[in-house]
Amino acid sequence: MKNCIFLLLAVSLSISRAHAQENVSIGPMVGVSIANFRGDVANTNWKPGLTIGGFYNYSSKSGFGFSGQLLFTQLGAQVNNKSNEVNLNYIQAPLLATFFFGQYGQSVRPKIFLGPNLNFLVGARDKSGNNINGDSNNRVYSPFDLGLTFGAGVNIEVSDKIWLNFDARYGLGLLDVTRIEPINIKNNNWGINAGVSFPLGTYNKNTGRFRAR
């Protein structure tokens, strides 16, 4: 997990070289995911789940920014007329291009964001907690899913360089999550999240150096 965080940091720093100055921060986030399947399925319903993890943000004076996140998110659906559940648990890595409205330094910054979402399956269980992913030689669900995440939110400064982060997002799965032919099922979820960001430092594009606070 540490390697993933360092990778997200390196990617965001390389993208940001075109900007004059960055405000760099990190923090925890938590939220709720409302998930369902789409595709070759019937009698499924939306299922609530947990989202928890951390994020890395930067914002520039031009309004453009980037957020790299590492999250544990519960997807899946209620099935069989809500009598059972398919709980697909993922480690997610959204890489989100962000645009902040308003002036740099304002205490309230609305935002919109869009980007790919890398999903790594870590468990598939029913409502009772039983494994429904078969054994290592005969998996039912794919270990990887690629999605597209977009949404909007607002960052609110509560003290010097400490911000509350709120957002609402939609995650659109792009790949078939099953290995059952010829069925094709994709993930589909709404999310509402809140986090707190703390200052990490600034990146100087002229020197190519990141300076921690």
SEGUMAR-338225 format. One record per residue (C-alpha): x, y, z; residue in one letter. Coordinates in steps of 0.1 Angstrom, whole numbers, plus 5000, padded with zeros to 4 digits. Layout:
<pts>
XYZA ...
</pts>
This chain:
<pts>
500050005000M 502950245007K 504250184972N 500850284958C 500850604978I 504350694966F 503350614930L 500350844932L 502651124946L 505151084917A 502451084890V 500751394904S 504151584907L 505051504871S 501651624858I 501951944878S 505152074862R 503152294839A 501652494868H 503252794886A 502852674921Q 500952404940E 499252374973N 499952014983V 497951835010S 497051485022I 494451345045G 491951075054P 488451035039M 485350825046V 482050785028G 479150575017V 478950384983S 475550304969I 476150024943A 474349814918N 475149604887F 474349684851R 474349454821G 473049094820D 471349094854V 467749104867A 466149154901N 469049344915T 468849654938N 471049924951W 473249824980K 474950055005P 478550005014G 481550165031L 484350385015T 487450465036I 490950555028G 493250855021G 494051114994F 496651344980Y 495551684966N 497151974948Y 495652294935S 497352564914S 496752934910K 495152864876S 492452654893G 493552314879F 494552044902G 494951674908F 493751414934S 495251074938G 493350854962Q 493750504977L 490350364990L 488750055003F 485250054987T 482349804989Q 480549754956L 478149484944G 474349464946A 471349324964Q 470149014945V 467148774945N 464649044953N 466849184982K 467048844999S 470848824994N 473749034985E 476849024963V 479549214981N 482549294959L 485249464980N 487949664961Y 491049864968I 490450154945Q 492950404931A 491150704915P 493350944895L 491251254892L 491951574872A 490251854892T 489152214885F 488552454914F 486252744910F 486853084926G 490153254934Q 493253084947Y 493353134984G 489553174990Q 488252985020S 485452804999V 486452634967R 483852444947P 485252184924K 484551934896I 486651624888F 487051344863L 489451054858G 490050684856P 489550444886N 491750134890L 489949864911N 491649564926F 489249294940L 490149184975V 487048984984G 483648864971A 481048754997R 477348705002D 475148855028K 476148605054S 479848655047G 480448335027N 483048345000N 481348344965I 484548384944N 485448014941G 488947884946D 492248004932S 491847774902N 488247874894N 487548234902R 484048374896V 484948744896Y 487748924878S 490549044900P 490749384882F 488149644871D 488649964853L 486250244858G 485550614851L 484850844881T 483351194879F 481651424902G 481651754921A 482251894956G 483552174977V 486652234999N 486152455029I 489052595049E 488452565086V 491852685098S 495252775083D 495752525054K 493352275069I 490352195047W 487151995049L 486651815016N 483151705005F 482151544972D 479451344954A 480651114926R 479450854902Y 481650544893G 481050384859L 482550034855G 483949974821L 484949604823L 483049274828D 483549184865V 482648814861T 484348524844R 481048354836I 480348324798E 478348464782P 477148694810I 478449044810N 478149244843I 479649584851K 479949784883N 477850094889N 477850314920N 477250654936W 479350784964G 479251054990I 482551125008N 484051365033A 487651415043G 490151645060V 493251765043S 496451875060F 499252075044P 502151865031L 504252125013G 504752294979T 506352194947Y 508552444928N 508452384891K 511552604885N 513752384907T 511852064903G 511852014941R 509151934965F 509452124998R 507751985029A 506252215054R 
</pts>
